[in-house]
């Protein structure tokens, strides 16, 4: 699996055949459109060359020969070709637009599918801003390369080829002068190529950081304002935009310098053609129309070459974007199905952690030799200090991660023998920070089971304790929750998340700090909903408020990745160990918050 880096990747590959082959491979599914695209460009370019040759014939055979009939005949041919060329121009511009949209659609689809498959370890080390830059601006830039960049490049090549052919037909000696400048221009382009590529890659790297900064500051605007971080964030953002400006400035300067260099070489070539063409004309080897045509063909050649500076700059931008996209597409999920994986029939059987070790990327142990057996239908509560490993146990159980050592078994089988989809589809999860999707309340609850009826949705909301507050809203179940549910309170979002889990009818239920950020009344509603959802199901509850786990079959105190204590609520209180201290400390804090320090002293006296 490609290594995941915290900082933006540094790309140093050049424009090689494998890179371009992979980029051009994006056009393979649309070969019919591509064929039409190239055909239209080729015809248009050939007609451009033919127009110049017709101009030569009009000058030599019509104007110089004083033959009005010949001029009229050639003008009629010219007019017919103009109509044909207009049709070809419409065709390749239309086809370029269609190809661009199709390629961008394919890229976004492939990236979205890959992002759906990737494990949580990838998302924990990649910012949303970087991923958004890949899916939006990077895909658009590659699509532009595949269409408008390809159009400009093909146009340039066909114009040069057409001009060369017609110049050879008119006067091969004069054509040799033009051929002599082509290697010079190629050397100039190669000299500029590497430096332009470096600056554009730097620009793209900083652009991802800027996108990430935008995303984090907009998403965390409440925290920014609450902590008065506006000036500090602005200074950091100015630093990033300054780096972006410097890289873009240098790239633009190099691209701009390319043009005058090409112009100087072009002026020398043009002067040589006019001088030598005059000598050829005096010797009777070249007509006035031929000299005019040669100057025109040279212009046809030089304009595309001059335009290569712009096309090449865009190509470097697109190559850097393509490298980033391919890096994403080539990343394989850390957690994936085995070739022989089979669907899990049910998750209602026994669950076992057998001597499990686990660590994240920093290799600092989180769980060490962790073992646990859970009976079907049992409710397990996990408590303990922050960073002790509670959420890691749940993440391993859900197979968001897999053990580094040891085995997790479900129904007596290593759970890696089951397909991921068959495990995830049987889970019901309510997290500490509930996430709702843009849309209505009904749509968010239905997310748990898309085929559910309206009656089933409302029944799930009633069981979760969400129905009463939903019906007080102006649009009831059709109320829009806003982006991320920001139009609702944390408690309301949590109740909707619980209703979503109820509707899914999971076989294994997970509650991860679900009541830590809600008020007492909402906590009571959540506990009632949990009671309905846990009935007959194996459940794991990670708890901050210990009042939510009194009825758990077993409570595990997790410290430093190990089970420090285990037993029921009453058993652990009698032991007067870790759990007893946690419980009494929390009880005192709640009593003091509700009644003040005087009540606490009175309770202590009693």
C-alpha angles and dihedrals in degrees: 000000000000112000115259113225128201092216124059111279118260111225120201104162118123131227094282133164094258091052094049091042090057092045092048089047086073087072095054096091089053099047094135091058090044092052091052090045095054093042092054092048093047092051092046092050092046090051090052089056091045092052090058091049090049089052088055090050092048091052096044102033100030114025100029092040093045091230110147093178092056090047091052092048093050091045090054090052089047091053093049092052091049090058090048092048092050089056091048092049090052090048099052094042090051093045091048090054092049093046091050093054093044094050092047090048091051093048094048091046092050092047093047091050090049092048089052090055099045120103127246090256089070094051092046089063103034121072121229089237093061093048091048090051090055096048096044119023097021094050090047092051093050091047089053090051090052092052119018094023090048089046093053093044094048090045090052094048095046092046091052092046093047092048092050092051094050093044090053089051093050100042124341094194092058090044090061090064089057092047090054093064095051095077089049091055091046091054090049091051092049091050092054096040102079097045094048091050093052093052094047091050090052089048092053092047092053090043089061090052090050091050089050091050090051092050095047095046094047094044093045098038092127092055091045092054095040092054095039092239097146097107095044092048090047091053091049090049091049089054091053094046088048090056089047091051093050094050093044091045093054092046091049091047092053092046091049092049090055093065101057091045090054090045093055092050090046093052091052091050092047092051091050092051094049092048097045092038090057091053090049091048093052089051091052093245096112133035128222088250089052092054090048090049092049092053090049093049090049088053089049088054098043099047092060090044090051089047090053088080090065094038092047092050090051089046092055090049090050094046091054089049091047091051090054092048093048090049088057094045091048094052109105122209114261088218113047142145120280115237090249096042116140131197115272108244093208142340093214095099132085119309121209135185105200114197093316123188122188139173136166127233094295088060091228105146114253099169122024123190090334115180130177137155120205123193121222111277094012121140113222120192122200120203136162144100123325112275093023094120104263097128090041090059089053093046090052091047090053088046093236082133130016129224118269087212133009130026139275111210130197118188088355095302131105102260091225085073087069125075116256092234093055090053098043093046090060096051128099113197132183113182134202091249106041117215122208126184125232109273138061130326090249092054092049093052091045088056086082091062117006096199093055119125125234089254091055090048092053092045090053091049090052092051090049093049093243100110097082097055092040093057091053091061118096094246097027110203091001092062112126112239096202127225108331089353093289092151090066133063121255091253093051091049090050092052091050090049089052091049088051090054092047091052092051090062093216125198093212120039126202126191112184111189088315096159100040095098103038135088124257095260093051089045089057091051091049092049090052090050090047089055091057093044097047095050107118093354133106106246137188118198122190104199136195094170105057092201088076095062105046091110095048115125090228133011118205120200105209119200126166092349095306138096105258095176137000133188144087122306093262094044093052093048090053090053090058091210134120096323093047091054093047093048098046092045091052092044091054092049092051092047092050092048092051102039107014133244092298092064089048091055090048091050090049091051090052 
